[in-house]
Amino acid sequence: MSASVVLIAFFGVAGIALENAYKQAAEQATRERLQVHIYALLSAANLDTWGYLEIPPALPEARFTHPGSGLYGVIYDSSGKLLWRSESSIGIRLKKMDKFKPGQIVFQNQDDEHFVLYYPLVWESELGTEHEYLFIVAEDTKSLAKQVSGFRNSLWRWLGGVGLILIIGQVVVLAWSLIPLRAIARDLEAIESGGKSRLDENYPRELVGLAVNMNVLLDSERAQLERYRNTLSNLAHSLKTPLAILRGFSNDNSLPDSLKSTWSEQITRMDEMVEYQLQHAAARGQKHLSETISVQAVIEKIVSALDKVHVSKGVETRIQTEGGDQFACEQGDLFEIAGNLIDNAYKWCQSRVDVSIRLYSASSSDATALYLIVEDDGPGIPENKLEQVIGRGVRADEQTQGHGIGLAVVYDLVQLSGGRLQPENSHLGGVRWEVWLPGPG
């Protein structure tokens, strides 16, 4: 489009320049033609002994004798007296020059109606006396305007035709030359969807360097991802043994039953998280179909555990469900997302936490989406820190215990699921976290 605009602008400027050049050349040709007519009149004129100028009735140019022919001639003396006018100039008024110098030729366009050539001269008679005369020859502008109009129409037809051919040729050439870029785009889409692992290198030499560098980047990314999976797998395996020891302590009869139940439940939860991370590490980026789970049941488990942890605060938790309860997703992901958000709400609230679960779909054929809202009545987060707290290692209060990665984990999981995480100020006074997760498909 940009090249076409430049091409059209070039042809437009070139057309205007050519038209102006042709018009100037035509006017110059008219001036030279009128000057020839002046010389013809001078050759036909005769100055007698007494200084009287005579013009024969028959002139070399027949247009002077035909009224309305478009060519006119007039002769004045130095006092402005009309000495002669051609028969064609009857009814035509040509302006005189008030002051003129002999030999000074003046060419003018009078009122866009006539091109006029003034030729003042001094004629010496046989007696040696000098007589000043002003020869005027004029021609209508209509003929020149018609000539210029014909040239203009022909010029723009040719320029338009040539420009259209060039634009079509340019489109064809650009489409052909961009084929390798489209091929790279298709290969990148294939890599993204898992159909290919590397870019081919059978591209034009201008793109070989790009393909090689992209392959190096892909290899580096895969190696880094593999190291991350291995590290995560090693960490998860190393936690299983301490968890098994803690599970053994939970069978100690000296512990109260309420503590045994809480201890066993939390150890089971940690063991499930370890298994979940092990499965993610072994998945190697492949997508699996998720089972449908009860969102409210997951939320209730999280709330039940947190009520025991923060029993001294006496938190009142309200859970609202709208549009159903079943949602297809990884249970571990939902535990991570909802658990971190509700845990933060418990830490910062005064006495109340609200959790809203909304399941909806745009139509009967669309997959159900989850809209989760967690808000509290705590002190809230300043406006300038709302977007910062989702950064890894960033906390709203540096005095609070923790590594500051919980919200960053939530943000990463939501982004990987194709959803959105939005913090806002709650009407309860604290923070309102809005999570939107699309359904599968």
C-alpha positions as CSV (number, residue, x, y, z in Angstrom):
1,M,0.0,0.0,0.0
2,S,2.8,2.4,0.9
3,A,4.7,1.7,-2.3
4,S,1.4,2.2,-4.3
5,V,0.8,5.5,-2.7
6,V,4.3,6.6,-3.5
7,L,3.9,5.5,-7.1
8,I,0.6,7.3,-7.5
9,A,2.0,10.4,-5.9
10,F,5.0,10.3,-8.3
11,F,2.8,9.9,-11.4
12,G,0.6,12.7,-10.1
13,V,3.5,15.1,-9.7
14,A,5.0,14.0,-13.0
15,G,1.7,14.5,-14.8
16,I,1.4,18.1,-13.4
17,A,5.0,18.9,-14.3
18,L,4.6,17.6,-17.8
19,E,1.4,19.5,-18.3
20,N,2.9,22.7,-17.1
21,A,6.0,22.2,-19.3
22,Y,3.8,21.5,-22.3
23,K,1.7,24.6,-21.6
24,Q,4.9,26.8,-21.3
25,A,6.3,25.3,-24.5
26,A,3.0,26.0,-26.3
27,E,3.0,29.6,-25.1
28,Q,6.6,30.0,-26.2
29,A,5.6,28.6,-29.7
30,T,2.7,31.1,-29.8
31,R,5.1,34.0,-29.0
32,E,7.5,32.9,-31.8
33,R,4.6,32.5,-34.2
34,L,3.3,36.0,-33.5
35,Q,6.8,37.4,-33.9
36,V,6.9,35.8,-37.4
37,H,3.6,37.5,-38.2
38,I,5.1,40.8,-37.0
39,Y,8.0,40.3,-39.4
40,A,5.5,39.5,-42.2
41,L,3.7,42.8,-41.6
42,L,7.0,44.7,-41.6
43,S,8.0,43.1,-44.9
44,A,4.6,44.0,-46.4
45,A,4.5,47.6,-45.1
46,N,5.9,50.5,-47.1
47,L,6.9,54.0,-45.9
48,D,6.5,56.7,-48.7
49,T,8.7,59.7,-49.1
50,W,6.4,61.9,-47.0
51,G,6.4,59.4,-44.0
52,Y,3.0,57.8,-44.6
53,L,2.9,54.1,-43.7
54,E,1.0,51.9,-46.2
55,I,-0.1,48.3,-45.7
56,P,-1.3,46.5,-48.9
57,P,-4.8,45.0,-48.7
58,A,-3.4,41.5,-49.7
59,L,-1.2,40.1,-46.9
60,P,0.8,36.9,-46.9
61,E,-1.3,35.6,-43.9
62,A,-4.9,35.3,-45.1
63,R,-6.2,35.1,-41.6
64,F,-5.7,38.9,-41.2
65,T,-8.5,39.4,-43.8
66,H,-11.1,37.1,-42.3
67,P,-13.2,38.4,-39.4
68,G,-13.2,36.1,-36.4
69,S,-10.2,34.1,-37.7
70,G,-8.4,34.4,-34.3
71,L,-5.4,36.3,-35.6
72,Y,-5.5,40.1,-35.4
73,G,-3.1,43.0,-36.3
74,V,-3.1,46.7,-35.3
75,I,-0.6,49.6,-36.0
76,Y,-0.3,52.8,-34.0
77,D,1.9,55.8,-34.4
78,S,3.9,57.5,-31.5
79,S,0.9,59.7,-30.6
80,G,-1.4,56.7,-30.2
81,K,-3.3,57.3,-33.4
82,L,-4.6,54.2,-35.1
83,L,-2.9,53.9,-38.5
84,W,-4.1,50.4,-39.6
85,R,-6.0,47.4,-38.3
86,S,-6.7,44.1,-40.0
87,E,-10.2,43.2,-41.1
88,S,-10.1,40.3,-38.7
89,S,-9.8,42.7,-35.7
90,I,-13.1,44.5,-36.3
91,G,-14.9,44.4,-32.9
92,I,-11.8,43.3,-31.1
93,R,-10.2,45.7,-28.5
94,L,-6.5,45.3,-27.9
95,K,-4.8,47.4,-25.2
96,K,-2.0,49.8,-26.2
97,M,1.3,50.2,-24.5
98,D,1.4,53.7,-22.9
99,K,5.2,53.8,-23.0
100,F,7.5,51.8,-25.1
101,K,11.1,51.7,-26.2
102,P,11.8,50.9,-29.8
103,G,13.1,47.4,-30.3
104,Q,11.6,46.2,-27.0
105,I,9.4,43.2,-27.7
106,V,6.6,42.5,-25.1
107,F,4.5,39.3,-25.0
108,Q,1.4,39.3,-22.8
109,N,-1.7,37.2,-22.0
110,Q,-4.5,39.7,-21.8
111,D,-7.4,38.6,-19.6
112,D,-7.0,34.9,-20.6
113,E,-8.5,35.8,-24.0
114,H,-5.7,36.9,-26.2
115,F,-1.9,36.4,-26.5
116,V,-0.6,39.8,-27.6
117,L,2.9,40.6,-29.0
118,Y,3.9,44.3,-28.9
119,Y,6.7,45.4,-31.3
120,P,7.7,49.1,-31.1
121,L,10.1,50.4,-33.8
122,V,11.6,53.5,-35.4
123,W,11.3,53.7,-39.2
124,E,13.5,56.2,-41.1
125,S,12.1,57.6,-44.3
126,E,14.0,58.4,-47.5
127,L,14.2,62.0,-46.4
128,G,16.0,60.9,-43.2
129,T,13.1,61.7,-40.8
130,E,12.3,59.1,-38.1
131,H,8.8,57.8,-37.4
132,E,7.9,55.7,-34.4
133,Y,5.3,52.9,-34.8
134,L,3.8,50.2,-32.5
135,F,3.0,46.9,-34.3
136,I,0.5,44.7,-32.4
137,V,-0.3,41.1,-33.3
138,A,-2.7,39.0,-31.2
139,E,-4.1,35.5,-31.3
140,D,-7.0,33.9,-29.4
141,T,-6.2,31.7,-26.5
142,K,-8.9,29.2,-27.4
143,S,-6.8,27.3,-29.8
144,L,-4.0,27.0,-27.3
145,A,-6.4,26.0,-24.5
146,K,-7.9,23.3,-26.8
147,Q,-4.4,22.1,-27.6
148,V,-3.4,21.9,-24.0
149,S,-6.7,20.2,-23.0
150,G,-6.1,17.5,-25.7
151,F,-2.6,16.9,-24.4
152,R,-3.8,16.8,-20.8
153,N,-6.4,14.1,-21.6
154,S,-4.0,12.0,-23.6
155,L,-1.3,12.4,-20.9
156,W,-3.5,11.3,-18.0
157,R,-4.9,8.4,-19.9
158,W,-1.4,7.2,-20.6
159,L,-0.1,7.9,-17.1
160,G,-3.1,6.2,-15.6
161,G,-2.7,3.1,-17.8
162,V,1.0,2.8,-17.2
163,G,0.5,3.4,-13.4
164,L,-2.1,0.7,-13.2
165,I,0.1,-1.7,-15.0
166,L,3.1,-0.9,-12.7
167,I,0.9,-1.3,-9.5
168,I,-0.3,-4.7,-10.7
169,G,3.2,-5.7,-11.5
170,Q,4.4,-4.4,-8.1
171,V,1.7,-6.4,-6.3
172,V,2.7,-9.6,-8.2
173,V,6.4,-9.0,-7.5
174,L,5.8,-8.3,-3.8
175,A,3.5,-11.3,-3.5
176,W,6.2,-13.5,-5.1
177,S,9.0,-12.1,-3.0
178,L,7.1,-12.5,0.3
179,I,6.5,-16.2,-0.3
180,P,9.5,-17.2,1.9
181,L,8.3,-15.0,4.7
182,R,4.9,-16.6,4.6
183,A,6.7,-20.0,4.7
184,I,8.6,-19.0,7.8
185,A,5.3,-17.8,9.4
186,R,3.7,-21.2,8.6
187,D,6.7,-23.0,10.1
188,L,6.5,-20.9,13.2
189,E,2.8,-21.7,13.6
190,A,3.6,-25.4,13.1
191,I,6.3,-25.2,15.9
192,E,3.8,-23.4,18.2
193,S,1.2,-26.1,17.6
194,G,3.8,-28.9,18.1
195,G,3.8,-30.1,14.5
196,K,7.5,-29.2,14.0
197,S,10.5,-28.7,16.3
198,R,12.7,-26.6,14.2
199,L,12.7,-24.2,11.3
200,D,13.8,-25.5,7.9
201,E,16.9,-24.0,6.5
202,N,16.0,-24.2,2.8
203,Y,15.0,-20.5,2.6
204,P,16.6,-17.8,0.4
205,R,20.0,-16.7,1.6
206,E,18.5,-13.5,3.0
207,L,16.5,-15.5,5.5
208,V,18.9,-18.3,6.3
209,G,20.6,-16.3,9.1
210,L,17.1,-15.6,10.6
211,A,16.2,-19.3,10.5
212,V,19.5,-20.3,12.1
213,N,19.2,-17.8,14.9
214,M,15.6,-18.8,15.5
215,N,16.6,-22.5,15.8
216,V,19.4,-21.6,18.2
217,L,16.8,-19.7,20.3
218,L,14.4,-22.6,20.2
219,D,17.1,-25.1,21.3
220,S,18.1,-22.8,24.1
221,E,14.5,-22.4,25.3
222,R,14.0,-26.2,25.2
223,A,17.2,-26.8,27.1
224,Q,16.2,-24.2,29.8
225,L,12.7,-25.8,30.0
226,E,14.2,-29.2,30.4
227,R,16.5,-28.0,33.2
228,Y,13.4,-26.4,34.9
229,R,11.5,-29.7,34.7
230,N,14.4,-31.7,36.0
231,T,14.9,-29.3,38.9
232,L,11.2,-29.3,39.7
233,S,11.1,-33.1,39.5
234,N,14.1,-33.4,41.8
235,L,12.6,-31.0,44.3
236,A,9.3,-32.8,44.4
237,H,11.0,-36.2,44.9
238,S,13.1,-34.8,47.7
239,L,10.0,-33.6,49.5
240,K,8.2,-37.0,49.4
241,T,10.5,-38.5,52.1
242,P,10.0,-35.7,54.7
243,L,6.3,-35.9,54.0
244,A,6.2,-39.6,54.6
245,I,8.0,-39.0,58.0
246,L,5.5,-36.3,58.9
247,R,2.6,-38.7,58.0
248,G,4.1,-41.2,60.4
249,F,4.1,-38.7,63.2
250,S,0.4,-38.0,62.5
251,N,-0.4,-41.5,63.8
252,D,1.1,-40.6,67.3
253,N,-1.7,-41.4,69.8
254,S,-0.4,-38.6,72.1
255,L,-1.7,-36.0,69.7
256,P,-5.3,-34.6,70.1
257,D,-7.8,-36.0,67.5
258,S,-8.5,-32.5,66.1
259,L,-4.8,-31.9,65.6
260,K,-4.4,-35.3,64.0
261,S,-7.2,-34.6,61.5
262,T,-5.7,-31.2,60.5
263,W,-2.2,-32.6,60.4
264,S,-3.3,-35.5,58.2
265,E,-5.4,-33.3,55.9
266,Q,-2.6,-30.8,55.3
267,I,0.0,-33.5,54.7
268,T,-2.3,-35.2,52.2
269,R,-2.8,-31.8,50.5
270,M,1.0,-31.3,50.3
271,D,1.4,-34.8,49.0
272,E,-1.2,-34.0,46.3
273,M,0.7,-30.8,45.3
274,V,3.9,-32.8,45.0
275,E,2.2,-35.4,42.8
276,Y,0.7,-32.6,40.8
277,Q,4.0,-30.9,40.2
278,L,5.6,-34.2,39.3
279,Q,2.9,-34.8,36.7
280,H,3.5,-31.3,35.3
281,A,7.2,-32.0,35.1
282,A,6.7,-35.2,33.3
283,A,4.1,-33.8,30.9
284,R,6.7,-32.0,28.8
285,G,4.4,-29.3,27.6
286,Q,1.8,-31.6,26.1
287,K,-1.9,-30.7,26.6
288,H,-4.3,-33.2,28.2
289,L,-8.0,-33.2,28.5
290,S,-9.1,-31.9,31.9
291,E,-11.8,-33.6,34.0
292,T,-14.8,-31.7,35.2
293,I,-14.5,-30.8,38.9
294,S,-16.7,-29.1,41.5
295,V,-15.4,-25.6,42.0
296,Q,-17.4,-25.0,45.1
297,A,-16.0,-28.2,46.7
298,V,-12.4,-27.0,46.0
299,I,-13.2,-23.6,47.5
300,E,-14.8,-25.2,50.6
301,K,-11.7,-27.4,51.1
302,I,-9.5,-24.3,51.0
303,V,-11.7,-22.3,53.3
304,S,-11.9,-25.2,55.8
305,A,-8.1,-25.4,56.0
306,L,-7.7,-21.7,56.3
307,D,-10.3,-21.4,59.0
308,K,-8.2,-23.8,61.1
309,V,-5.0,-21.9,60.4
310,H,-6.6,-18.5,61.2
311,V,-9.0,-19.7,63.9
312,S,-8.0,-16.8,66.2
313,K,-9.3,-14.2,63.7
314,G,-12.8,-15.7,63.4
315,V,-13.1,-14.9,59.7
316,E,-16.6,-14.9,58.2
317,T,-16.4,-16.4,54.7
318,R,-19.3,-16.1,52.3
319,I,-19.3,-18.4,49.2
320,Q,-21.8,-17.5,46.4
321,T,-22.3,-19.8,43.4
322,E,-24.1,-18.7,40.2
323,G,-24.7,-20.6,36.9
324,G,-23.7,-24.1,38.0
325,D,-20.7,-25.7,39.8
326,Q,-18.9,-28.0,37.3
327,F,-15.9,-26.7,35.5
328,A,-13.3,-28.5,33.3
329,C,-9.8,-27.7,34.4
330,E,-6.8,-29.2,36.3
331,Q,-7.7,-29.5,39.9
332,G,-4.1,-28.6,40.9
333,D,-4.3,-25.4,39.0
334,L,-7.5,-24.4,40.6
335,F,-6.1,-25.2,44.0
336,E,-3.1,-23.0,43.3
337,I,-5.1,-20.1,41.9
338,A,-7.9,-20.0,44.5
339,G,-5.7,-21.1,47.4
340,N,-3.2,-18.3,47.0
341,L,-5.9,-15.6,46.5
342,I,-8.1,-16.8,49.5
343,D,-5.0,-17.3,51.6
344,N,-4.0,-13.6,51.0
345,A,-7.5,-12.5,51.8
346,Y,-7.4,-14.4,55.1
347,K,-4.0,-12.8,55.9
348,W,-5.2,-9.2,55.3
349,C,-8.9,-9.2,56.1
350,Q,-10.4,-7.8,59.3
351,S,-13.2,-10.4,59.7
352,R,-14.8,-11.0,56.3
353,V,-13.9,-12.7,53.0
354,D,-16.3,-13.1,50.1
355,V,-15.8,-15.7,47.3
356,S,-18.1,-15.6,44.2
357,I,-18.2,-18.4,41.7
358,R,-19.8,-17.7,38.4
359,L,-20.0,-20.2,35.5
360,Y,-21.4,-19.0,32.2
361,S,-21.2,-19.5,28.4
362,A,-21.9,-17.1,25.5
363,S,-24.1,-19.7,23.8
364,S,-25.1,-23.3,24.2
365,S,-22.3,-24.4,21.9
366,D,-19.5,-22.5,23.8
367,A,-17.5,-24.1,26.6
368,T,-18.3,-22.9,30.1
369,A,-16.0,-20.2,31.5
370,L,-15.2,-19.6,35.1
371,Y,-15.4,-16.2,36.7
372,L,-13.9,-16.2,40.2
373,I,-14.0,-13.2,42.6
374,V,-12.2,-13.1,45.9
375,E,-12.4,-9.9,48.1
376,D,-11.8,-9.0,51.7
377,D,-12.4,-6.1,54.1
378,G,-8.8,-5.5,54.9
379,P,-6.7,-2.3,54.5
380,G,-6.4,-2.8,50.7
381,I,-3.5,-2.0,48.5
382,P,-2.6,1.5,47.2
383,E,-3.5,2.2,43.6
384,N,0.1,2.5,42.5
385,K,0.9,-1.0,43.8
386,L,-2.1,-2.9,42.5
387,E,-0.3,-3.9,39.3
388,Q,3.0,-4.5,41.0
389,V,2.0,-7.1,43.6
390,I,1.5,-9.8,40.9
391,G,5.3,-9.5,40.2
392,R,7.4,-12.4,41.4
393,G,8.9,-11.6,44.8
394,V,6.9,-8.3,45.3
395,R,4.8,-7.9,48.4
396,A,2.5,-5.0,49.4
397,D,3.9,-5.2,53.0
398,E,7.6,-6.1,53.3
399,Q,7.0,-6.9,57.0
400,T,4.7,-9.8,56.2
401,Q,6.2,-13.3,56.2
402,G,6.5,-14.9,52.8
403,H,8.5,-15.0,49.6
404,G,6.1,-12.9,47.6
405,I,5.7,-15.4,44.8
406,G,2.1,-16.6,45.4
407,L,0.4,-14.0,43.3
408,A,3.1,-14.3,40.6
409,V,2.3,-18.1,40.5
410,V,-1.4,-17.2,40.2
411,Y,-0.7,-14.8,37.4
412,D,1.4,-17.3,35.5
413,L,-1.2,-20.0,35.8
414,V,-4.0,-17.7,34.6
415,Q,-1.9,-16.5,31.7
416,L,-1.0,-20.1,30.7
417,S,-4.7,-21.0,30.8
418,G,-5.5,-18.0,28.4
419,G,-7.4,-16.2,31.2
420,R,-7.2,-12.8,32.9
421,L,-6.2,-11.7,36.4
422,Q,-7.4,-8.2,37.5
423,P,-6.9,-6.6,40.9
424,E,-9.3,-3.8,42.0
425,N,-10.3,-2.1,45.2
426,S,-13.2,-3.9,46.9
427,H,-16.4,-2.3,48.2
428,L,-15.6,-4.1,51.4
429,G,-12.5,-1.9,51.8
430,G,-9.8,-4.4,50.9
431,V,-8.7,-5.9,47.5
432,R,-11.0,-7.5,44.9
433,W,-9.3,-10.2,42.8
434,E,-11.1,-11.1,39.6
435,V,-10.1,-14.2,37.7
436,W,-11.5,-15.3,34.4
437,L,-10.6,-18.7,33.0
438,P,-11.9,-20.0,29.7
439,G,-13.2,-23.5,29.3
440,P,-11.5,-26.1,27.2
441,G,-11.7,-25.9,23.4
